[in-house]
Amino acid sequence: MSINATLIGQMITFALLVWFTMKYIWPPLFDSLEERKKKIADGLAAAEKGQEQMHLAEKKAKGVLKEAKEQSSDIINLAQKRANELVEASKDTAKKEGDRLILVAKAQIEQEKQQAKESLRKEVASLALYAAEQILTAEIDKAKHQDILSKISNQLVG
Amino acid sequence: MATEAHAEGATGYIIHHLTSLSVGEGFWTLNLDTLFFSAVLGALFIWFFKMAADKATAGVPGLVQNFAEMLIEFVDTQVKDSFHGKNKLIAPLALTIFCWVFLWNFMDLFPVDILPLIGSMMGIEYLRVVPSTDLNATFAMSISVFCLIIFYSIKVKGPWGFAKELMFQPFGPWLLPFNLLLKLVEEIAKPISLALRLFGNLYAGELIFILIALLPWYLQPVLSFPWAIFHILIITLQAFIFMVLTIVYLSMAHEDH
């Protein structure tokens, strides 16, 4: 229990330990700590930056989407308008065509009517002539009534 | 008890436990147990931290590196709290002191008889396993710290600046002898208080363990268990105090008034 040469030995050991720690232990461990700190800080900064960029991209995407929507609604409107126009135009042409057809038909009908009238008139005239002939042959002297008969026949034909 | 002592009874047992294994005469005595255990513990400290340092990466740390980094960061915080200059020595010094003193003190938690028993089987008569119960060990450390204090005082303030501080503070040049006396006492008190605080705490703790070991076997666990738990706190605290005071003393040495 007294101070002796052990003191010197202990001091030497202590000095060696401190020297070794200072030279080989503290720097690598401390550097790795610092480096990791830096890495983490960098990572956090990068994450923040990424988030910011994402926000920006989101905003941009929203804008693009909105524009596209507007464009598409424009296109739809235009198409609708065009379709309406087409319908109107086709309606118009159809009506015109109809009118034309009606006119044509009417003309044809008129023509046919005229033809029928003509043929009827001819038939009736020949019938009447025939009947009159029969009657006249039966009752009347042909020569006596020739005048009247030709008059009538003329009237019928004319 | 376990070992047969030269002196009989309880006193003999205690004295036997507190006697160092030594060779030599007078001042040139060497306490082999103190030297041996502190060297082994220092080697343990170096081995562990060297292992961590060799594998140190900035990536995901392993278990060893994690633990080493925890201690490094803890020490670094203490150093940065009280020391604001630039000095490459202080932080490693503080780490060495903390770990080494802690390991010294930790030897106190081994059952008091176990290592001396093993020693006696190997023919070693006396064995004191806790280096911090040896004044030589604690004084070796505190005197080393004291030398560093003086060295840095002179280096930072210059020989004349340091001398001026010793002579003219705190009462001014007219009370020079008082200043000198006061300052010398203040400086010399630093290593003495450092060494005696650690020694006293651990010596007392060891003594209480030895006293508990003298009690009947059925009483021993009841007392030694709580004392050991309490001692875990004490050994860490003493290592911490030694480290923090070293940092504070060295930062005082760096301060220029």
HADDOCK unambig.tbl for C-alpha pairs under 7 A between the chains (distance, minus, plus):
assign (segid A and resid 3 and name CA) (segid B and resid 135 and name CA) 6.73 0.50 0.50
assign (segid A and resid 3 and name CA) (segid B and resid 136 and name CA) 5.61 0.50 0.50
assign (segid A and resid 4 and name CA) (segid B and resid 27 and name CA) 4.47 0.50 0.50
assign (segid A and resid 4 and name CA) (segid B and resid 28 and name CA) 5.99 0.50 0.50
assign (segid A and resid 4 and name CA) (segid B and resid 29 and name CA) 5.67 0.50 0.50
assign (segid A and resid 4 and name CA) (segid B and resid 30 and name CA) 6.82 0.50 0.50
assign (segid A and resid 4 and name CA) (segid B and resid 136 and name CA) 6.89 0.50 0.50
assign (segid A and resid 5 and name CA) (segid B and resid 27 and name CA) 5.81 0.50 0.50
assign (segid A and resid 5 and name CA) (segid B and resid 28 and name CA) 5.02 0.50 0.50
assign (segid A and resid 5 and name CA) (segid B and resid 29 and name CA) 5.68 0.50 0.50
assign (segid A and resid 5 and name CA) (segid B and resid 30 and name CA) 5.63 0.50 0.50
assign (segid A and resid 6 and name CA) (segid B and resid 29 and name CA) 6.95 0.50 0.50
assign (segid A and resid 6 and name CA) (segid B and resid 30 and name CA) 4.85 0.50 0.50
assign (segid A and resid 6 and name CA) (segid B and resid 31 and name CA) 5.68 0.50 0.50
assign (segid A and resid 6 and name CA) (segid B and resid 35 and name CA) 6.91 0.50 0.50
assign (segid A and resid 6 and name CA) (segid B and resid 136 and name CA) 5.89 0.50 0.50
assign (segid A and resid 7 and name CA) (segid B and resid 136 and name CA) 4.59 0.50 0.50
assign (segid A and resid 7 and name CA) (segid B and resid 137 and name CA) 6.15 0.50 0.50
assign (segid A and resid 7 and name CA) (segid B and resid 139 and name CA) 6.92 0.50 0.50
assign (segid A and resid 7 and name CA) (segid B and resid 140 and name CA) 5.03 0.50 0.50
assign (segid A and resid 8 and name CA) (segid B and resid 140 and name CA) 6.83 0.50 0.50
assign (segid A and resid 9 and name CA) (segid B and resid 35 and name CA) 7.00 0.50 0.50
assign (segid A and resid 10 and name CA) (segid B and resid 35 and name CA) 6.55 0.50 0.50
assign (segid A and resid 10 and name CA) (segid B and resid 137 and name CA) 5.86 0.50 0.50
assign (segid A and resid 10 and name CA) (segid B and resid 140 and name CA) 5.65 0.50 0.50
assign (segid A and resid 11 and name CA) (segid B and resid 140 and name CA) 4.92 0.50 0.50
assign (segid A and resid 11 and name CA) (segid B and resid 141 and name CA) 6.33 0.50 0.50
assign (segid A and resid 11 and name CA) (segid B and resid 144 and name CA) 6.59 0.50 0.50
assign (segid A and resid 13 and name CA) (segid B and resid 39 and name CA) 6.86 0.50 0.50
assign (segid A and resid 14 and name CA) (segid B and resid 141 and name CA) 6.82 0.50 0.50
assign (segid A and resid 17 and name CA) (segid B and resid 42 and name CA) 6.85 0.50 0.50
assign (segid A and resid 17 and name CA) (segid B and resid 96 and name CA) 6.89 0.50 0.50
assign (segid A and resid 18 and name CA) (segid B and resid 92 and name CA) 6.59 0.50 0.50
assign (segid A and resid 18 and name CA) (segid B and resid 93 and name CA) 5.51 0.50 0.50
assign (segid A and resid 18 and name CA) (segid B and resid 96 and name CA) 5.99 0.50 0.50
assign (segid A and resid 21 and name CA) (segid B and resid 92 and name CA) 5.75 0.50 0.50
assign (segid A and resid 21 and name CA) (segid B and resid 96 and name CA) 6.87 0.50 0.50
assign (segid A and resid 22 and name CA) (segid B and resid 89 and name CA) 6.49 0.50 0.50
assign (segid A and resid 22 and name CA) (segid B and resid 92 and name CA) 5.11 0.50 0.50
assign (segid A and resid 25 and name CA) (segid B and resid 49 and name CA) 6.26 0.50 0.50
assign (segid A and resid 25 and name CA) (segid B and resid 50 and name CA) 5.85 0.50 0.50
assign (segid A and resid 25 and name CA) (segid B and resid 53 and name CA) 5.68 0.50 0.50
assign (segid A and resid 26 and name CA) (segid B and resid 92 and name CA) 5.89 0.50 0.50
assign (segid A and resid 28 and name CA) (segid B and resid 53 and name CA) 5.67 0.50 0.50
assign (segid A and resid 28 and name CA) (segid B and resid 56 and name CA) 6.65 0.50 0.50
assign (segid A and resid 29 and name CA) (segid B and resid 53 and name CA) 5.36 0.50 0.50
assign (segid A and resid 29 and name CA) (segid B and resid 56 and name CA) 5.97 0.50 0.50
assign (segid A and resid 29 and name CA) (segid B and resid 69 and name CA) 6.66 0.50 0.50
assign (segid A and resid 32 and name CA) (segid B and resid 56 and name CA) 6.19 0.50 0.50
assign (segid A and resid 32 and name CA) (segid B and resid 57 and name CA) 5.59 0.50 0.50
assign (segid A and resid 32 and name CA) (segid B and resid 58 and name CA) 4.70 0.50 0.50
assign (segid A and resid 33 and name CA) (segid B and resid 58 and name CA) 6.50 0.50 0.50
assign (segid A and resid 35 and name CA) (segid B and resid 58 and name CA) 5.60 0.50 0.50
assign (segid A and resid 36 and name CA) (segid B and resid 58 and name CA) 4.61 0.50 0.50
assign (segid A and resid 36 and name CA) (segid B and resid 59 and name CA) 6.57 0.50 0.50
